[in-house]
Amino acid sequence: WLASRLGVAFIKAFRQQGIICTPKHFVANIGEGGRFGGDVYVGERILREYYLYPFEAAVKEGGAGAIMPAYNSIDGIPCHAHEWLLNMVLRKEWKFDGFTSSDYGGVGGVLTAHRMAQDKKHAAALCLNAGMDVEMPHTDVYGQPLLEALKEGLVNKTVLDNAVRRVLIQKFRLRLFEDPYRSPRKAAMVCNHANHRLLAREYARQSVVLLKNENHVLPFSKKIKSIAVLGPLADDPVFGNYSPWGVKTVSVLEGIRQLLPAGTTIFFEKGVEFGDVSLTTLRQEDFLLPDGKGHGLMAEYFNNMHLEGQPVFSRTVPCIDFDWGEWVPETVVKADSFSVRYTGFFVSPVDGYHTIGLTVDDGARLYLDDKLIIDEWKGGSARQVRAGCFFEKNRKYRIKVEYYDNQYKALVRLGWDGYPPATINKAVDYARKAEGVVVVVGATDGEGRDRAVLELTAPQEALIKAVAATKKPMVVVLATGNVIAMSRWIDEVPTVIEQWHPGEEGGTALAEILFGDYSPGGKLPVTFPQTTGQVPLRYNAKPMGAQSQYIVYGNEPLFPFGYGLSYTSFEISNLKVASSRIRQGEALRLSVKVKNTGTRKGDEVIQIYVGRKYASVAMPEKELKDFRRVTLEPGETKILEFVISPDRLSLWDKNMKFVMEPGIVKVMAGNSSKHIYTTQEVEIVK
């Protein structure tokens, strides 16, 4: 239900601006073992109860104009060729009148990945007949192979006409034929506008979740004389998939520097490097241009994958550290199927045997003095390839790196282990000197980047433990897009904050929270397990037939769904229902009292959960059905009213009918799925 609310709000906002939203990935894009695009083995009941619900709301309430199927198959049928999913449920049942747009390569994946067709012609027929309208990112299977399928009768012309019609209808609705262009000048004025940065700042403030705050370590006083800002992400903010490039960002370190008065001593040290994959990037001062006049490298860009012909663009770059995602180095470079050649000299700052490596997506080669050192000229997702070399200090090596991108994401980095490493000892020394400590750590994940473990990397955990041993007031800041298992260090630190991917003003917002300008009020939208092995761990899981417990850890989460602390305190009480009996088809009306019992202004999120005492099918003990965020001054009380619609009180019965089944439901109010403070029972009657 929470995902449905987020989706509907997002889609409606974009619709008001004349923009089509394309909810994805339809559907159940979880995969065995949490793998992106992996096969899914679930029946219709689980699909209906968990995975289809947010998409149904996106279509019926949000008015989504397009839907993107998932890479995965469901019980052996790829979503891009799933007729029941695309035609029966989406179009016939939900009355969806938009178009379906494939995920990148999803149509071809029916042939190459799922092996459901013997050739592109049959793959085209499978997908189009199933209701898959548009192939992305470019025409391949839906080009000549589709034409052949049409000629051979594998596809009916009416099916093709309907797919085209659905796309054209949306274009007419957006008036794209009358007004097809947008002004780059206006876009430049709007993007990164000051008002938008203020909104990003407020979003970041409200998103921060305070997970632990023993002995009220936070907020720090602005009169603090010294503070140590440590960790690999303290001056290097991380963002999620599809984040924009070229936007001014504020790191935690910069946010703290901007907020604290002049004269405050701010120590900074990374302590450890971030990530499992990348070596430290080779620096500009250690490169020379091909003519020897200046530091850096010459980069030549080609609109093909083989460095053929003349470059379409050339420029100097300071180093090789580029993550273009699905963007391009320059507008004249093709979005896919381009290549780059970097040339110049590398002047080694040290003697000795060192590891040098390329992190790439797709392929690359490295030459030193015209000798091929690394040959990874093949496609594939992000990975690192290393080689060992002996370097002489101050010797000038002719260097050449060749890189190509096939499709989707583009990434190339050149690094080595020859620089003095970030040291935990120096970080600990700064922590001892400071009155307070902030340690910023995190993890990378996202589309095509699955995590096998939910813990932080070992170096980051070692940093946290070493700093915690100083017993200085400290806070660990997590910059992640997903959950972190913390059982190996959580008991050693007094304070933990989840910052998520905070956006361009994240550092400013976090500094305001650390020093008390803003009281955190965010809540967890997911459950945080104690350890990786507890996953999947959901607050709304169905009852277990046997009372089994995980050895050592048990079944309890580290932090429950909906959880989050504040600098103030609240009392949630006096849940009242308008009637203890309601009829089928009738809404449930209720009210809850909330009071700020602390000494600071703050936000609380009142959460309404509903569970059935019994039902014709197994049901979760509780499910979130509504919530409200409210800001209260110290001592202020408010009465909040809620209306739970009949569909939120309904279930899929044993005959797979969606009904508001008679019986007794328990209504609960609290500020997390585990912290329920007031309850009532309501009977549903015919």
N, C-alpha and C positions, 0 to 999 in steps of 0.2 A: 504493500500500500504506500509506503514512504517513497519508493522509486516512482510510483505512478504520480504522486503529487509533484515531485521534482520535475518529471517529464512534462506534465501538463503545463506547469507554470512557464517552463522554458519555451515550449512550442508556441504558446499563446503570445508571449512577448515578441517573438520573431515574426509571427503572423501579422501582428500589428504594424510591423515595418515592411510588410510585403515580401517576406523571405520564407521560402519553403524549408521546413525542418525534416530531416530524414532519420527517425529513430532507428537505432541499431543496437545489437546484432540480433535479428529475428530468426530464431529464438533459442533460449537456453544455452547461450554461448559460454559454457563452463568447462566442458571437456573432462575426460577422466584424468584424475590427478591434478585438476586445476589448469590443464594445458589449454592455451588459446587455440581454438579450432579443432580440438579433439572430439572424438565421437561421444555422443550423449545417449545414455540408456535410461530413459524415463518414459513412463506411460502417460496417457492423456490426463489422468487425475493430477499428477504433479505439475504437468504443463499448465493446466487450468488454474490450479491453486497458487502457484508461485510465479511462473515465467511468462505466461501470456497476459496476465492481469495488467502490468504496466503498459504494454503495447495496446491493449484494448482501450485503456483510458487515453493514451496518446492519440488514438484514432477518433474515438467517440467524443471525448471532451476537448482534447487539444486541437483537433482538426488537422493532424499531420497530413502533408501533401505527398509524402513519399515514405517508403519503408525499405530498409536495407537488410536482406537476409544474412544469416550468419554463415561462416565458413564450415561449421560443423555439420555432421549428419545427426539425425535423430532416429534411433533404432535402425540405422543403416541407410536412411534416405537423406541425401544432402539437402539442406534447407533451400539452396538455390534451385532445386528440382523437386520440391515438396508440394505436390498439388493440393493435398489436404490443408496444408499450412497457408499457402498463398491464395488459392482459389476458394476453398470451402470456408475456412475460418476468417481470413482477412477480408475477402470480398463479399462472399455470400452472407456470412453470419454477422460481421461487423459493418457491412455496407461501405467499406473503404472505396473511395472513388479516385484515389491518387494513383501513382505509378510505383513500381518496385524498381530499385536501382541496385545492381549487384555490388557486393564488396569487391575490392580490386582483385581481379583474376578469379572471382568466384564462379563465374560461368565456365571458364576454362578448367577450373579445379574439379568440376564434375568428371572431366575426362582424365586430367593428369594426377589429381590427388585421390579422388574417390573411386576412379576407374569404373564408372557406371556406364560409360559409352565406349564404343570401339574407335570412334573418330570424332572430329569436331562437328561434323554434320549431324551426327546422332546426339551429341551433347547439346547442340543448338535446339534440336527438336525437343529433347527432354525438358530443358529449362523454359523455353517459350511456351510449350503446352502446359507446363505446371504453373504459369503465371508470372514468370520472370521477364520483366519488360525491357530493361536497359542494361547493357553490358558496360562495365567500367574497368579500367580507366580509359580504354580505347576500344575500337571495334576490332575484334579478332574472330571469335566464334560466331558472332552475329554479323559477320561480313559475308564473304563468299561461301563459307560452309552453310550459313542459314539460307542463302539463295538456293544452294543445291538441295537442301532439305525441303524447301518450298516446291521446287520443281519435281522432286520425287514423291511428293505427297506425304512426307513425314510431318509436315506442318500445314494446317489449313490456312488459307489466305485470311479468313475471318479472324483467326487468332492473332495473326500479325497486325491486321488493321486495328484490332482492339488495343494492342500494346501501344501502337503509334498514337491512337486516339487519346489514350490516357495521359501520355506525355504532352500532347498538344493542348489538351484541356487546361492543364496547369499553366502552361505558357500563356495561354489566352487570359487566364485569370490574373496573371501577374502583369499583363499588358506588355510582354516582352517584344512582341512584334511591332507595337506602336512606339515603345521606348526601350530599345535594347541595350543602351549604353549607360554607363555611370561615369561621373567626372573624377578623374584621378586627383585633380586639384582639391575637390571637396573631400575626397577620401583622406588626403594628406592633412587637411584641417581637422577632420573629425578624429582620426586615429591618434591615440595617445593624448587626447584633449585633457586639459586640467580637470574638468568635471568628471571625466571618466576615471582619472587617477584617484579622485576623491571617493568615487564609488568603489573602486578596487580596494582602497584602504578600509572602507567600512565593511566590505565583504570579508576582508582578511581578519579584521577585528572580531566579527561575529562568528567566524569559522573556527577560531582557536579553541581547543579543548584542554582545560586544566585537568590532568589525570591524577596528580598527587601533589600535596602541598603540606607536608608535615611541618609542624611547629611554625606555620605561617611564614615560611622563608620568603615567599612572595606576598605582596610586591616589595621589591627593593626600594630603598629610599633614594631620592634624587640627590641627597646630600652625601651619598657614598663617595669616598675619596679615590677609590681605585676598584676596577673590575677587570677580570680576565675573561676575554671572549675567545673561546677555544673551539676546535673541531674543524673537520674538512669542509663543512658547509657554512661556516660562520661568515665568510666573505664571498661565497659562491652559491647563490640561491638556485634551487632546482625547480623545474616545472614539469608538468605532465605532458603526455602525448599531444601533439598538434598545437602546442603553445607557439605563439608568434615569435619571430626573430626580430632583432633590431629595436626592441622596446627598452627604454630606460628602466632598469630594475634597481631595487633597494635591498641590499643584503642586511642580515641581522647586525653585522658589525657597523655598517653605515648608518642604520637606523639608530643604534645606540649612540654613535658619535654625534649625530644630529640632535639628539634629545638631551644629552647630559651637558651641564654647563662647562665652559672653558675652565681648564685647570684640573678636571677629573683625569686621573691616570687610567688609560685603557690599554691593557696588554692584549696582544693578539698572537696566537700560534695555532696552526692547524693540528699539530700533534701527530696526525696520521693522514695518509692519502685516502681519498674517497674511492670506493668501488672495487670490484673484483677484477675488472678487465683492463682498465687503462693504466699504462705507465705514465710517468710524469712527462708532459709535453716538452719537446725540445724548444728552447727559447730563441727569440729573435736575435738576441745579442750574440748567439753562437752560430748564426748563419751569415753568409755573405752572398750578395747578389752575383749573378754570373760575371758581371764586369768588375766585381770587387769593390764597387763604389756604393757602399751602404749595406746595412744589415737587412736580412730577409731572404726571400726566395722569389723567383719568377714563376708565375702560374699561367698556363695556357689552356684554354677551354675549347673542347671540340664537341660538335653536335653529332657524335657517333661514339660507339663504345670502344673504338680501336685506334684512337689518336690519329685518324687518317685525315689527309688534306690540310688545309690551313685552319688555324684556330679562329673561332668566331669572336674571341675576346681574350685579352691578355692584361695582366696587372701584377704588381708585386704584393706579396702577402708576408706578414711578420713571422708566421710559423704554419705548421700543418695541424690544424685543430678545428675541424669543420663537421658540424652535425646539421645538415640542411633539412633533415626529415624528408618531407615530400615537396619541399620547395626547391629552388634552383640557386646556383651561385650568382647569376645575373639574369636579367629578363631575356637576353638574347640566347641563353642556353636552354635547351629543351628540358622539359620537366623530367623525362626519363631518357635512358640511353645516351648519356653524355660521358665524356672522359676528360681528365685533367692531367697535365704533365707539370711537375714542380722541379725546377733546376736551380743550382747554385752551389755553394760550398758550405761544409760543416767544419767548424774549427773546434776541436775537442778541448774542453776546459780542464780535462783530467787525464791522467795516465791510467792504464789498467784494462782488465777484461770486463766488459759490460754487456748487458742485454739491451738490444734495441728492438723495437717492435712497432707493427702497424695494427691499429684497430680499424676494421673496415666493414662496410656493407655497401657494395658487393665485393669487388676484387681489386688487388693492388700489387705492385712490384716495387722493391727498393734496391737501388744500385749505389755502391760506394766505390769511387774510383773506377767506374765502369764495370765493376764486378757485381753480378746478381747475388744479392744477399738474402732477400725474401721474395719468393714467387708464390703469390696467392691470387693468381689471375683466374678466378672462378667466382661464380655467384654464390650468394648465401647471406644470411642475416648477420647481425653484428657479432664480431668475434675478434680475438687478438691473435696475431701470429708473431713469434719472436725468433730472434737469432742472436748468437753470441759473437762478439768481435773484440779484438784487442785495439785499444785506441792510445795514441800518443798525444800528450798534452801539447797544445798550440799547433799541432799539425793540421793542415788544411786538406780536407777530403772533398773531392768532387761528389756531389750527391744528386740523385735523381729519383723521384717518386712518381710512378704512373698509377693512376686510379681510374676505375670506371664504375658507373652506376647503370644497372639494367632497368629496374623499375622499383616503385614504392620508395623506401627510405634510402637516403644517401648519407654516408658517414665515412670520414677518413681522419685518422689522427696518427702522428708520428711521435713516439716517446721513447724514453730509455730510463735506466736506473742509475745513471751516472751523476746525478745531482745529489748533494747532501740531503738525506731524507728528512721529512718532517719528524720531529722527535717528541715522544711522549715526555721525556725528561724535562725538556724546555717548557712544555705545557704545564707540567706539575709545578715547576719552579715559579711560573707566573701565578698559578693558582694559590700557592703559599703566600705570595706577596700581596695578593688582592683581598679586598674585603668581601667580594662576591664573585661567583663564577657562573658563566653561561657556556654550556657545551652543546654545540649544534651538530647533530649527526643525522643520518638518514639512509635511504635505500632507493635504488632505481628499479622500476618495473613498468609495465604497460603493455601495449599491443605488441605481440611478438617477443616480449621479454618476461617470461614466466620465472618466478622465484621458486626454487626447490626448498628453501628454508625461509622462515619468517623472522629469524633473528637478524640482528645487525652483523656486519662483517666482524671477524675476530679482532682486527686492529681497533675498530671503533669501540667495541666492548672493552678492550684492554685500556683504552684511553679513559673511558668512563670510570672504570674501577680504580685506576691510578689516581685520578683527580678526586674521586669520592673518598679515598684514603686520607686526604688532607683534612677532612672534616670541616672544610670551609662551606659556608652557605652556597649551595649550587642548585642550578636547574638544568636538566637535560631537555633540549628542544629537539623533537623529532620532525624532520622535514621529509614526509613520505606521502605516497599516493594510496597506501594501503596499510594493513595492520603490521605491527611489530611485536614479536614475542620478546618479553623482557625478563623472563624468570631468572636469568643468570646474573642480573645486576640490579633489578628493581628494588630489592631490599637494602641496597647500599647507598641509595640516593634519596634525598628528601623530597625532591620536586621534579615532576615530569610534565611537559607540555607537548601536545600534538599540534603542530602547525600546519600539517598537510602540505600541498603545493600552494603557496600563499598568494601567488600573483605578483605583479610588478611592485606593489606597495607593501609587500609582506614584511620587510624589515622595519618599516616605519610603524606598522600596526603592532608588531610583536614588541618593539621597544616600549610603546605606550602601555602595553599590558604588563611587561616586566617591571615597570616603574610606577604603576598604579594610576595612570591617566584613564585607563579603561579596565573594567572588571570583566574577566572572561565569562562567557555564558554559553559557549558551544557545547553540543552533545554528540556522542559517537553515533554515526549512522550504521555502524557495523559492530560486531562483537570482537573483542581482542582476546585471543586465546593465551594461555600461559606458555604453551610450546607448540611447535609446528604440528606435532602428532595429534593434537586435539581437533584439527581441522577435518571436516567442516564442523563448525560450532555455531549454532544459531539459537537465538532466544526463542524463536517460534517453531522449533523442531517438534515433530509429533512424539507422543509418549513412547518410551522404550518398553518392549515386552518383558525384558529382563533388566533388573537393576544393576547393570554392569558399570564398573568404574575404571578409569584409566589408572594404572599403577603409578604411584607417586603423586600425580597431578590431580586425579579425580576428574569430575566433569564440569567443575566450575570454571568460568572464564577468569582472566586477569581483570578485565574491565568489561562490564555488560553493555549491551546495546542500549543507547539512549543516555549513557552516563556522562557526567561532566560536572566539575566543581566550580565554585565561584569565590570571590573574595568576601562575599557576604553570605548570609544564610536565609533560608526560606522555610515556611511552613505551609504544607498543602493539606487541606482538610475539608470536612463538611461536603462530601460528594452527595448531591441530591439528584434524584431522577424525578421527572415530571409525573410518571406513573409507574407503579411496580408491575403493571401488566400492559402489554401492547399487543396489537393484533398483527397478523402477517401483512406485510406491505406498509406498515406504519413505522415512522422514524422514531428513534430513541432520543429524547431530549433530557439534558442533564446540566448541572452546574457544579463548579468547584471553587472553593475559596483558596486564595494564595496570599501570603503575607511575607513581606521582607522583614525578618526578625533580626537582621544585622545592623551594622553601622555605616554601610556604604550603599550607594546606588548600584543596582545590578539587574541582570537579566536572568529569568528562569524560564524553562520550557516545561510546561505542564503537558504530560503525556497520558492519553486515554487508551487503555487496553481492554479488550473484551475476550472472554473465554467461556466455553460451554461446559456445564456440569456433566452433560452427556449428549451424545448425538448418534445418528445412524451410521456414521463413519468416524474413524479416529481423527481427532482434531488437536491442534496445539493447545497448550495450557493457556496461552495468552497471545493475542495479536494486536499490534498497534492499529488503532482506528482513527485517531485524530491527535493533534497537538497544537499548542499555541505558545508562542514566545511573547513574554510580557516584561516590560521594564518597570521597576518599582523603586521609589525612594525609600530610605530607611523608615520603618514603621508603617509604610503604606500597605493597604489591603485592597484587593480587587476580587470581584466575583466574575468568573469566566463562564460563559454559556456555550454548550456544544450541541450539535445536532448530528446524530449518527444515522445516516441514510439506510434504508432497507437493504441495499446491495451490500453494505459493509457488515450486515448481520446475517447474510445468506451464506450458504455452503453448497458444494457439489455433493449431492447425496449418492447413495449406493447405485442408483440408476443413472448417474451422471447428469442429473437435472439440477440446475442452479435454483435453489429454493431457500426461503426464509423459514427454516424448519422450526416447528413448535418445540418448546423446551425452556429450560432455565439458563440464562446467561449471567455471568459474573462481570460486572463493570468495575474497573480499577483505575485509580488516578495516582500518579507518582511523577518522579523526575528521572526515572530510568526503568528498564524492564525488570530490574531486581529490587528497586526501591519504590514499593507501592505503599501509600500512606492511608488511603481511604477507599472503601469498596461498597458496592450495593449489588443486590440481585434483582433481576427483572425476568418475568415470565413472558414468553412469546406464545400467544394462543391463536387458534384458527379464527 
